[in-house]
Amino acid sequence: MISSSLLSAGACVAGAIAVHQSFPEKVMRRKLGALLRTNDFHSNLTGYKGRVSRIQPVVKSVRMYLDRKEAIFMLPVGSDPQEVFKKSWIFQQVFGLEAELSMIDARTIMISIYTTSIQSFIYNAEEIDQSLGMNRLPVYVGKDRHGDVVYDMVKHPHLLVAGETGSGKSAALRAILTTLIRNVDNLDLYCADLKRSEFHLFKGIAQAVVYETHEVLALVTMLRLEMKRRGDILEAAGVAHVDDLEEPLNYIILAVDEVALLKKEKDIMQGIEEISTIGRALGVYLVLSMQRPDAQVLDGKLKQNLTVRMALKHADGINSRITIDSVDAANIQDSEKGRMVLKLDGLKYVQGPNLGLSEAKELLKGYKYPLEIRQPQRASQESQDDIIELGVL
Ligand SMILES: Nc1ncnc2c1ncn2[C@@H]1O[C@H](COP(=O)(O)OP(=O)(O)OP(=O)(O)O)[C@@H](O)[C@H]1O
């Protein structure tokens, strides 16, 4: 015979399960509270007679929606919200990969746990053109859960795109540059492609597409001279940015695929670093890409100046940290092509558009100019001579 205490224990367990199922808000509140308490997000308050008390974060609200659960928690004064974002992987371990953190204000953070993942989508030129707004150099990144993600390269100048082979890095670069070419008239694009795999598409559209190391050096040297020329123009006009000139200069983008292949080329790397340091005000910007993030290339100044980073799937947490200072890009699944962690004022997941090579060629057909019209904007006759000596474009 089953004892009554066993029966009541069974009833208790069943009751607990029922509570879990019928009050998911309570379960979420409990789990989140425990996570916040056990991961050092507290701050210490020194009180009477030097007694120190721990002030813990507080879960303010939990809400359930059809497509997501949402909770808001508040950090104690003195607790750094960036520490929470750095540990976003803990939230994903507890609540799943679809958990996303966002900042509401300096102390208040929201966690959203979605029941579906972001859908992949094909590059639709008309729709994308309409989403670009008034941005001067619009970078179309893709879609997050709230809609299109676009930013202005003039405000956030230098970009790194990194992702392991097959992650969708080529499609991402193709989409970004195609959008810029189609929407910005005053753009001079220069491409360096040591693997000869990505940028042939832009031949006849870009001012130059180069493949050899000595050509990259000539290109970087030309851009350094151009930056000097622009610096002189700004100084003479007494303004701080090329956009403030009466006769504005074209924006320049240098796109380098697989920049890590150049890491032993000191002069080239110095030139790239110089662009990353002073290019912003001069209207000269970088788009760099890497299959495997290289700590040597991304060490120090260059990394700091690449303020926008797109991390497609990375092999592991160590590599992901090199690119975005967090392990999140290692959590992207192999099947999630074009999915990335965007680092731009914080981290967020974005799905990039899928743009195939032949579709991009079709979109760019009207943008092929005869070479004599699209001549590179040269620094000066002297500088041209320097470049020619280097074995030019
Ligand atoms: N945004 C996307 N949405 C859906 N599928 C995508 C997306 N981007 C790329 N793909 C698909 O993923 C595959 C690999 O894409 P892609 O060539 O861009 O990757 P990659 O990282 O550049 O690889 P590799 O370095 O080997 O060239 C392609 O078949 C492509 O169709």
Ligand as a Chemical Component Dictionary entry (heavy atoms), coordinates in Angstrom:
data_LIG
# 
_chem_comp.id                   LIG 
_chem_comp.type                 NON-POLYMER 
_chem_comp.pdbx_formal_charge   0 
_chem_comp.three_letter_code    LIG 
# 
loop_
_chem_comp_atom.comp_id 
_chem_comp_atom.atom_id 
_chem_comp_atom.alt_atom_id 
_chem_comp_atom.type_symbol 
_chem_comp_atom.charge 
_chem_comp_atom.model_Cartn_x 
_chem_comp_atom.model_Cartn_y 
_chem_comp_atom.model_Cartn_z 
_chem_comp_atom.pdbx_ordinal 
LIG N1  N1  N 0 23.156 36.424 -45.310 1  
LIG C1  C1  C 0 23.024 35.177 -45.750 2  
LIG N2  N2  N 0 21.848 34.539 -45.641 3  
LIG C2  C2  C 0 21.707 33.258 -46.071 4  
LIG N3  N3  N 0 22.694 32.546 -46.661 5  
LIG C3  C3  C 0 23.883 33.138 -46.804 6  
LIG C4  C4  C 0 24.105 34.479 -46.361 7  
LIG N4  N4  N 0 25.393 34.810 -46.630 8  
LIG C5  C5  C 0 25.934 33.728 -47.217 9  
LIG N5  N5  N 0 25.044 32.726 -47.334 10 
LIG C6  C6  C 0 25.288 31.406 -47.917 11 
LIG O1  O1  O 0 26.384 30.803 -47.253 12 
LIG C7  C7  C 0 27.325 30.253 -48.149 13 
LIG C8  C8  C 0 28.721 30.821 -47.870 14 
LIG O2  O2  O 0 28.671 32.217 -48.064 15 
LIG P1  P1  P 0 29.980 33.085 -48.348 16 
LIG O3  O3  O 0 30.674 32.610 -49.570 17 
LIG O4  O4  O 0 29.597 34.497 -48.285 18 
LIG O5  O5  O 0 30.855 32.683 -47.078 19 
LIG P2  P2  P 0 32.352 33.062 -46.723 20 
LIG O6  O6  O 0 32.392 33.189 -45.251 21 
LIG O7  O7  O 0 32.831 34.222 -47.482 22 
LIG O8  O8  O 0 33.118 31.773 -47.163 23 
LIG P3  P3  P 0 34.530 31.679 -47.917 24 
LIG O9  O9  O 0 35.517 32.368 -47.053 25 
LIG O10 O10 O 0 34.756 30.199 -48.024 26 
LIG O11 O11 O 0 34.321 32.347 -49.251 27 
LIG C9  C9  C 0 26.815 30.591 -49.551 28 
LIG O12 O12 O 0 26.249 29.423 -50.086 29 
LIG C10 C10 C 0 25.740 31.620 -49.368 30 
LIG O13 O13 O 0 24.668 31.453 -50.239 31 
# 
loop_
_chem_comp_bond.comp_id 
_chem_comp_bond.atom_id_1 
_chem_comp_bond.atom_id_2 
_chem_comp_bond.value_order 
_chem_comp_bond.pdbx_ordinal 
LIG N1  C1  SING 1  
LIG C1  N2  SING 2  
LIG C1  C4  DOUB 3  
LIG N2  C2  DOUB 4  
LIG C2  N3  SING 5  
LIG N3  C3  DOUB 6  
LIG C3  C4  SING 7  
LIG C3  N5  SING 8  
LIG C4  N4  SING 9  
LIG N4  C5  DOUB 10 
LIG C5  N5  SING 11 
LIG N5  C6  SING 12 
LIG C6  O1  SING 13 
LIG C6  C10 SING 14 
LIG O1  C7  SING 15 
LIG C7  C8  SING 16 
LIG C7  C9  SING 17 
LIG C8  O2  SING 18 
LIG O2  P1  SING 19 
LIG P1  O3  DOUB 20 
LIG P1  O4  SING 21 
LIG P1  O5  SING 22 
LIG O5  P2  SING 23 
LIG P2  O6  DOUB 24 
LIG P2  O7  SING 25 
LIG P2  O8  SING 26 
LIG O8  P3  SING 27 
LIG P3  O9  DOUB 28 
LIG P3  O10 SING 29 
LIG P3  O11 SING 30 
LIG C9  O12 SING 31 
LIG C9  C10 SING 32 
LIG C10 O13 SING 33 
# 
